[in-house]
Structures are given as structure tokens and as C-alpha cells.
């Protein structure tokens, strides 16, 4: 099996400044997006997630909804959420042999990526990946905390880090 490795900031156990690390994306997972016709999601991976994750403004931890994954009853608390406000969005044009098309990002929105620590079945196969990219999408921006999702206080357990501007 193959995986893309994407540069990202990753919180270390000490709670200090995040370290540079790699988050993975299993190649077949992108293939599932193609089969399901989610070509804009593929375009966003290549145009936003892959080059932009390292530029995230905020990292949050824990989803405010119960989630069980691989027999871990507290999987909601493990999730890492990255957010930033890119200038552009990307869509796919031209079918299977097509390419990315850059378009304006949605107004008053931030891009959010959800990741999970590499504690599951792929840990031994991909030791360089500290976590796995799961989902990404645009979310309305919080009116108070710039480049954060609206109502982040109610969405996530806590804010771990904010990049200074």
C-alpha cells in the first residue's frame, strides 16, 4: 500500500510549540473519492491540503461528539483539527485526464482538515506518518477568532496552538 506524506505542524506531548512532522493520506482513499465522483475533494487535496497544511493558523483537539474507531471509545478526543484561510479553492476540470482549476475561496470561510494520530493498523507500515488525514472542507469563519471555524469553542475540546502572525 502507498501513502502520501504531507508536511504539517504536530503537537508534541509537552504542549509547547508544535514540531514539523508528516501526516499521511492512504492513496486508495483518494481513489475512493474518484470512484464516488468527488473530484473536487481530490482537487482540494492536491491544491489545498498537500501544500497548505503546514501553513495552518490553528490546531484544535477533540471533536464534541462521541466517536468510536478501531475499538477506541475515545476516538473523538484524539482528533486533531487544522484550520486556515487560503485565498483560493480548487476544483477538478476535464474528467480523469483533467487538471486542477484554481477558483476564489468561499468568502468568510476557513479550510479545515481533520486528522487522527497514527495509532491504528498502519502504524508499523508507515512509521514516518504521525497521523492520518481523514476529511477536509470549508467551514464558516468564527467572527471573533480569525481563521478558526465558527463556534470552535462548541465544536472542539480545546485549542492547542495558534500561529503568530
N, C-alpha and C positions, 0 to 999 in steps of 0.2 A: 504494500500500500504506500502511496505517496502523500505528502502533505506540503502545503505552502507554509513557510515560516515568515511572519510579519513582525517588523520592529515595533516595540511598544514599551511604555513605562510599566513597571510591575512593582507593586508594594512589597517591600521586604518585611520580614517578621518583626523588625524593630519599630516599625511605624514611622521611620524617618523618610527622607526623600526616596521616591521610587527609583529602582535601578533599571537600566536598559536591559531588555530581555526579548524573547521571541514568543509570540502567540501563534499557534498552528491553526490551519484550516485543512481538513482532510479533502483531498482532491475529489473523491467521489461525491462529497456533499455538494460541491458546486455543480457536478454533473446532474444531481437530482434537481437542482434549480433549472437547469436547461431542459430536462425532460418534462418538468411541470410548466414550462413556458415562462419562468420567472427570469427572463433575460435582463430586466432592469436590475434585479438583485445581483446578477453576475457582473453587470457593468459597474454597479456601485462597489462591489468588492475590489475590482481592479482599479477603479478611478478614485475611490474614497478610502476604503478600509486599508488596502495594502500600502499606499503611500502616506496616508493621513493619520493612522492610529497613533504613531509616535508623537504627533502634534496635539494630542488630546489636551484639553484645558482642565478637565476634572476627571477624577476616578472616584466612583462610589462603590459601596459594597453592600450586598444583600438586597434581595427583592422582597417587598412587603406583600408576599403571597406564598402560601405553602407550596413546596415543590420537593418531590422525591425523585432522585436519579440514581440508578445503579445501586439500589438498596441503601442509599444515604438519605435519611429522612430530613436532614437539614440542608439539602442542596440549595434551597433559596438563600440561605445565609452565605454560601460560598461564592455566589455570582459576583463578578466584577463588571461594572458599568462604566464605559468610557464615553465622554461627550465633548464635542467641539462644534464650532460653527464654520464650516467650509464655505467658500464663495460660490462653489459650483456643485452641481449634481451631475450624474451621468446616466445615460440610457443606452440601450443597445439598438443599433440600427443595422438592417440588412440581413437578418437571418443567421444561419450557422456560420457563414463565412464573413460576417459583418464586422463591425468595429464599434468602439465607444464613441458616443456623441456627448460633448460637454454642453450642459444647459445651466441656466441660473438656478441656484439653490432656492428652495421654498423660503419665502420671507418669514421672519420671526420664528425660525425653526433651528434646531440643532440636530446634528447627526449623532446617533447613539449606537454603540456596539456593546453587546453582552458577551462576556467570556466566562469560562469555567476553569478552575485550576486543573492541571494535568494530574489527576489522582486516580483516574479510571483505567480502562482497558488498554489505552495506548501509551501509558507511562513508560514501559520498557522499550517499546518500539521507537518512540520519539522523545528521548531524554532531553533534547535541546529545547523542546517546547514547554514553557512553564504553565501554559494554559491553552484552551481551545476557544476559538471564535465561534459563536453559535448563531447569533442573529444581529441584524443591523437595520436601522430605519430612521426616518426623520420624525422628530417629536417637537411639539410646540415649545418655544423657549420660555424659561421662567422669567417673569417680569422683574425680579429682584436680583437673582444671581446670574450674571451674564454667562452665556454658553452652557447653561445647565438646563435639563429638561424641566418643563413646568411641573410644579408640585413635587420637586425632587425629595423634599422632606417627608412626604407621604408615600412616595414610590420606593425609597431605598432605606436600608437600615442606617447608613451613615455615609458621610463624605470623608474619604480618606486623604484626598490630595487635590490641590489646585495649583496649576502652573502660574507663576507670577508673570505679569505682562511687562 
